[in-house]
């Protein structure tokens, strides 16, 4: 199981997957994502790929290797209907935040 929680302040990376040998694995999300459901879904999907690769002892778990990106494009296509997935919603969120 991967613990998912929100950080108290904005994270520059929007989300972070951490693998703890003794504490378990976690994903920490930027609180800004609370207001952007589709971007949130895409970010969690992205971080869960890191978790999946970690659990399967794949050394690519912490890098965005071609294997990682292929898996992300496949899942984006299934979930969002396009290979770029969360990027569209992430860009809309960025535009909205820039207007504020």
Backbone as numpy.savetxt, mean C-alpha at the origin, in Angstrom:
# Nx Ny Nz CAx CAy CAz Cx Cy Cz
-1.26 -12.86 10.38 -2.10 -11.68 10.38 -1.21 -10.43 10.38
-1.66 -9.44 9.63 -0.94 -8.18 9.56 -1.77 -7.13 10.29
-1.17 -6.49 11.27 -1.84 -5.43 12.01 -1.84 -4.17 11.14
-3.00 -3.56 10.97 -3.11 -2.32 10.19 -3.58 -1.21 11.12
-2.85 -0.10 11.12 -3.22 1.02 11.97 -2.84 2.33 11.28
-3.37 3.41 11.83 -3.05 4.74 11.32 -1.97 5.38 12.18
-1.08 6.09 11.54 -0.08 6.88 12.26 -0.77 8.11 12.84
-0.14 8.74 13.80 -0.71 9.96 14.38 -0.53 11.16 13.46
0.56 11.15 12.68 0.85 12.26 11.77 1.06 11.70 10.37
0.99 12.59 9.39 1.19 12.18 7.99 2.54 11.51 7.79
2.54 10.42 7.04 3.78 9.72 6.68 4.20 10.15 5.29
5.45 10.40 5.09 5.90 10.83 3.77 5.73 9.72 2.73
5.71 8.47 3.17 5.53 7.35 2.25 4.06 6.93 2.12
3.13 7.54 2.80 1.70 7.24 2.82 1.39 5.97 3.58
2.25 4.97 3.51 2.07 3.74 4.27 3.40 3.00 4.33
3.55 2.18 5.37 4.79 1.44 5.55 4.46 0.04 6.05
5.01 -0.98 5.39 4.93 -2.36 5.88 6.20 -2.64 6.65
6.05 -3.19 7.85 7.21 -3.57 8.65 7.08 -5.04 9.02
8.18 -5.74 8.90 8.24 -7.15 9.26 9.01 -7.29 10.56
8.31 -7.72 11.60 8.92 -7.89 12.91 8.95 -9.39 13.22
10.13 -9.91 13.41 10.26 -11.34 13.66 9.50 -11.75 14.93
9.57 -10.97 15.98 8.94 -11.34 17.24 7.60 -10.65 17.49
7.43 -9.42 17.00 6.21 -8.65 17.25 5.12 -8.93 16.23
5.47 -9.49 15.10 4.50 -9.69 14.02 4.66 -8.59 12.98
3.85 -8.66 11.96 3.95 -7.73 10.85 2.89 -6.63 10.98
3.22 -5.47 10.40 2.29 -4.35 10.52 2.34 -3.45 9.29
1.23 -2.80 9.06 1.13 -1.74 8.06 0.66 -0.51 8.80
1.42 0.56 8.67 1.04 1.84 9.26 0.66 2.78 8.13
-0.54 3.37 8.24 -1.09 4.22 7.20 -1.07 5.69 7.62
-0.89 6.57 6.65 -1.01 8.00 6.92 -2.48 8.31 7.21
-2.77 9.12 8.22 -4.17 9.42 8.56 -4.93 10.15 7.45
-4.22 10.78 6.53 -4.88 11.47 5.42 -5.72 10.50 4.59
-5.29 9.24 4.54 -5.98 8.24 3.72 -7.39 7.92 4.23
-7.70 8.29 5.46 -9.05 8.04 6.01 -10.13 8.67 5.14
-9.82 9.76 4.50 -10.81 10.50 3.71 -10.81 10.13 2.23
-10.00 9.17 1.84 -9.86 8.83 0.42 -9.92 7.31 0.26
-11.14 6.77 0.26 -11.37 5.33 0.27 -10.65 4.59 -0.85
-10.77 5.04 -2.08 -10.16 4.32 -3.20 -8.64 4.37 -3.14
-8.08 5.50 -2.74 -6.63 5.57 -2.58 -6.20 4.65 -1.43
-6.98 4.64 -0.36 -6.70 3.78 0.78 -6.66 2.31 0.35
-7.65 1.89 -0.43 -7.69 0.51 -0.90 -6.44 0.17 -1.70
-6.05 1.05 -2.58 -4.86 0.81 -3.40 -3.59 0.75 -2.58
-3.48 1.63 -1.59 -2.28 1.65 -0.75 -2.21 0.38 0.08
-3.35 -0.05 0.65 -3.35 -1.29 1.43 -3.02 -2.48 0.53
-3.58 -2.51 -0.67 -3.28 -3.59 -1.61 -1.77 -3.65 -1.87
-1.17 -2.50 -2.11 0.27 -2.41 -2.37 1.07 -2.96 -1.18
0.71 -2.53 0.01 1.45 -2.96 1.20 1.22 -4.45 1.49
0.05 -4.97 1.15 -0.22 -6.39 1.36 0.60 -7.26 0.41
0.97 -6.73 -0.74 1.88 -7.47 -1.62 3.23 -7.62 -0.94
3.69 -6.55 -0.29 4.93 -6.65 0.49 4.79 -7.75 1.55
3.65 -7.76 2.24 3.42 -8.77 3.29 3.39 -10.18 2.69
2.69 -10.35 1.58 2.60 -11.66 0.94 3.99 -12.18 0.58
4.80 -11.34 -0.01 6.15 -11.75 -0.40 7.00 -12.06 0.84
6.82 -11.26 1.90 7.53 -11.52 3.15 7.17 -12.90 3.70
5.87 -13.19 3.76 5.41 -14.48 4.30 5.91 -15.65 3.46
6.09 -15.44 2.20 6.57 -16.49 1.32 8.09 -16.49 1.18
8.74 -15.79 2.08 10.20 -15.74 2.15 10.85 -15.34 0.83
10.17 -14.47 0.14 10.69 -13.98 -1.13 11.57 -12.77 -0.85
12.83 -12.80 -1.26 13.71 -11.66 -0.97 13.27 -10.36 -1.63
12.33 -10.42 -2.54 11.83 -9.21 -3.21 10.82 -8.45 -2.36
10.53 -8.93 -1.15 9.45 -8.33 -0.36 9.65 -6.85 -0.07
10.89 -6.41 0.03 11.10 -5.01 0.37 11.45 -4.13 -0.83
11.50 -4.70 -1.99 11.84 -3.94 -3.19 10.67 -3.98 -4.17
10.64 -3.05 -5.07 9.63 -3.05 -6.15 10.25 -3.68 -7.40
10.49 -4.97 -7.29 11.10 -5.75 -8.36 10.09 -5.96 -9.49
10.54 -6.44 -10.65 9.59 -6.78 -11.72 8.52 -7.77 -11.24
8.91 -8.73 -10.40 7.94 -9.70 -9.86 6.88 -8.99 -9.02
7.34 -8.08 -8.17 6.42 -7.31 -7.33 5.46 -6.49 -8.20
6.01 -5.78 -9.18 5.20 -4.91 -10.03 4.21 -5.71 -10.87
4.60 -6.89 -11.33 3.69 -7.76 -12.09 2.52 -8.20 -11.21
2.82 -8.56 -9.98 1.76 -8.95 -9.05 0.84 -7.77 -8.77
1.41 -6.59 -8.59 0.61 -5.40 -8.33 -0.29 -5.07 -9.52
0.24 -5.16 -10.74 -0.57 -4.88 -11.93 -1.71 -5.88 -12.08
-1.44 -7.15 -11.80 -2.47 -8.18 -11.88 -3.59 -7.91 -10.88
-3.21 -7.61 -9.64 -4.22 -7.33 -8.61 -4.96 -6.02 -8.89
-4.25 -5.02 -9.38 -4.92 -3.76 -9.74 -5.96 -3.99 -10.83
-5.60 -4.80 -11.82 -6.53 -5.09 -12.92 -7.78 -5.77 -12.38
-7.60 -6.70 -11.46 -8.74 -7.42 -10.88 -9.60 -6.51 -9.99
-8.97 -5.69 -9.19 -9.71 -4.88 -8.22 -10.22 -3.56 -8.80
-9.38 -2.88 -9.54 -9.73 -1.55 -10.05 -10.12 -1.54 -11.52
-9.80 -2.61 -12.24 -10.13 -2.66 -13.66 -9.06 -2.07 -14.56
-7.90 -1.73 -13.99 -6.78 -1.23 -14.79 -5.47 -1.57 -14.08
-4.38 -1.58 -14.83 -3.11 -2.01 -14.23 -2.49 -0.97 -13.31
-2.94 0.28 -13.41 -2.37 1.35 -12.59 -3.10 1.49 -11.26
-4.28 0.92 -11.17 -5.04 0.83 -9.93 -5.11 2.09 -9.12
-4.48 2.06 -7.97 -4.59 3.15 -7.01 -3.98 4.44 -7.51
-3.11 4.42 -8.50 -2.44 5.64 -8.95 -3.45 6.71 -9.34
-4.50 6.31 -10.07 -5.54 7.26 -10.49 -6.17 7.94 -9.26
-6.51 7.15 -8.27 -7.15 7.69 -7.07 -6.16 8.43 -6.19
-4.94 7.96 -6.20 -3.87 8.62 -5.46 -3.62 10.00 -6.04
-3.59 10.10 -7.38 -3.39 11.39 -8.04 -4.54 12.34 -7.75
-5.77 11.83 -7.74 -6.93 12.66 -7.40 -6.83 13.16 -5.96
-6.38 12.31 -5.07 -6.21 12.71 -3.67 -5.15 13.81 -3.57
-4.04 13.64 -4.26 -2.98 14.66 -4.25 -3.49 15.99 -4.76
-4.26 15.97 -5.86 -4.82 17.21 -6.41 -5.72 17.89 -5.39
-6.55 17.09 -4.73 -7.46 17.63 -3.73 -6.68 18.26 -2.56
-5.65 17.59 -2.12 -4.85 18.10 -1.00 -4.08 19.36 -1.39
-3.67 19.45 -2.65 -2.94 20.62 -3.14 -3.84 21.85 -3.16
-5.14 21.66 -3.40 -6.10 22.77 -3.44 -6.31 23.38 -2.07
-6.08 22.62 -1.02 -6.36 23.11 0.35 -5.36 24.10 0.83
